Structure formats: C-alpha cells, structure tokens
C-alpha cells in the first residue's frame, strides 16, 4: 500500500526533525551557557529550531496515527503505550521550554534570568533524553 509507505516516510522525517532539532538545540544551549556572544545569537535562532522540533513532533503524531490505521502486522501495544507516554512528556516539556524562553526575552532581573536558564538547560537535557529513548524503543524493541 502506498499510504502506509507515505506515512512511514513522514514518520522518519518527523523523527529526523524532532530528534535532530532537539539535539542541535541542546548542544547550542550548552555552548550559549559558556559564551555570552553565542547566547545572544542563540536567542535569535532558537525560535527556528523550536519550530523544526514542533513540526517533527506533529509529523510523528499524524503519521503514527496513519500508520496504526493501515498496519497489517501485530503491534506491541505495551511498547506503543510507553512511547505514547514518553511523547506526551516531550510535548509537555516542550511547552514549558517555550514559556521559559519567552520569559527570558522579557526578563530584566539577572537572578531570574539565571534561574530561567538553568531550568531551560535541565528541561532541554530531559527532553533530549526522552527523544533518544523513544527512538531506541522504536528501533530495538
């Protein structure tokens, strides 16, 4: 069936955008924490990377629903449930990251900015780990 191949392709593209974007965002954020000049540039490019990650997440969700509709082979429902829960956490943490990023742009108090940066760093690392766990579960389980 052509439809399942299209949804499968979109699933891989979504994974590439989401996982790749999350990896790049985390690496850049770590570098920005060490170099203030990079930090200023990061605030300009992070919205584009964030959009790429969200596009990947949306593609994964839509294509995942499409794949499950057209699939003919047995699905490990327990593994699928675990992946869905992890993707939900990625989504929730992504919302928290977005709100923290917007607050940093408006905040003037240096102590609050430092606190927000620490939160962003921790949430980014957690999100990146979740992206890799979902990928590993998809590939090996």
N, C-alpha and C positions, 0 to 999 in steps of 0.2 A: 504494500500500500504506500502510495506517495505521501499521504497525510502524515503517517507515523514518521516517515523519514524527514519531513519538514519540521515536525515538532521536535524530533530528536536533534536535528541541526540547530534549531533555535535554543534548545536546552544547553547544548555545548557552547553556543555563542553567549548565552546568559551566564554560564559558568565562567567563561573567559573574562567577560566584562566585570562580573561581580568579584571573583577571586583576584583577578589581576588588578582591578581598581583598588580593592581593599589592601592588597599587598603594597602597591605603589603609595597609597595614602599613608599607610603606617610607616613605611620607610622614609617618606618625605617629612612626616610629622616628627619622627625621631631626629632627623637631621635639622629640622627647624628649631627643635628644642635646644640644640647645641650652638646654632649660628643665628643670630638675630636678623642678619640680612636675608638669609634664606626664609626665616619666619615671616617676614613681610611679603615676600613673593608667594609663599605658600597660601596666605590668605586670599591671594588673587586667583590661584589655580585650583585650590581645593573645591570650589563650587562645581567646576567642570568634572573633576574626578568623582565627586559625590553623585553627580547626575549619571555618570557612567555606571557606578555601582548600583544605583536605584534602577537604571534601565536593565542591568543584568539580573537583578532580583525579580523585576516584573516579568522578564522573559522566562526565567526559571519557573515562576509560578504558573504563568499562562501555558507554557509548553509542557509542564509537568501534568497539568490537568488534561491537556490534549493527549499526551502520551498514555495516561491511565485510561482514557476513553477508548483509544484504539488498540491497546496492547492485547496480544493473544496468549502470551506466556504467563505462568504463575508469578505473582508479585509477593515478595516477602513483606507482609503487612506490618510486622513489628519493626523492621528496618525502615520502612517507609514512614511510619509514625514517628520514629526517633528523628529522622531527617526533617519531617514537617515541624516538629517541636523546635529543633535547632534553627531552622529557617525563620520560624516565628520570633525566636530570640534575636536573630540577626536583624530582623525588621525592627523590633522594639529598640534595640541598642542603636540602630541607625537613626531612629527618631531622636533619641537622647543626644547622639552626636551632633545632629543638625541643630538642635536647640542650643547646645553648648557653643557651637561655632558662631551662631548668630549673636549670642550674648557677648562673646569675646570682642566682636566688632564694635559693639556699643558701649562696652565697659571702659571706665576711666581709672578705676581704682586698681593699682598694680597688684595688691594682695589678692583681690578677687580674680584678676586675670591669671595669676599664677595658679590659683585653685582650679579654675576652669581648664587651664592647660593640662594639669595633672589628671583631671577627670577625663579629658579627651584622650590623653595618652593611654590610660588604663582601659577605657572603653574601646579604643581602636585595637589594642592588642587582643582583648577578649573577642571582639568581632572577627579579627583575622584568624584567631584560633578556631572559632566556630566555622568559618568558611572552609578552612582546611579539614576539619573533622567531617563536615558534610561531604566534601569532595572525596575523602578517604573512604567513608562509608559507601559512597556511590561506586567507587572503583573496586573495592576489595570485599565487600560484604554482599 
